[in-house]
Amino acid sequence: MIASLPRINELAERERTIGLTYDEIRERSILRQQYLTEIRGQVFSTMKGMTVVDETGTDITPTKLRNVQRDL
């Protein structure tokens, strides 16, 4: 689980009910950037371990993905 998600949700609820202070708006922005960084990392981890295979069982993994996997 992403650690910053509960706080992001808390700030979202607070914004809907009573509004946010300037400091909370800044905090929300920082937390959102951290969240996106973590999500991108998770997607990258998934993609780097992926192999694409056609119906006949032939590996058709794109060259760009193979290069990334090789470099790791």
Beta strands, then each sheet from edge to edge (+ up, - down):
end
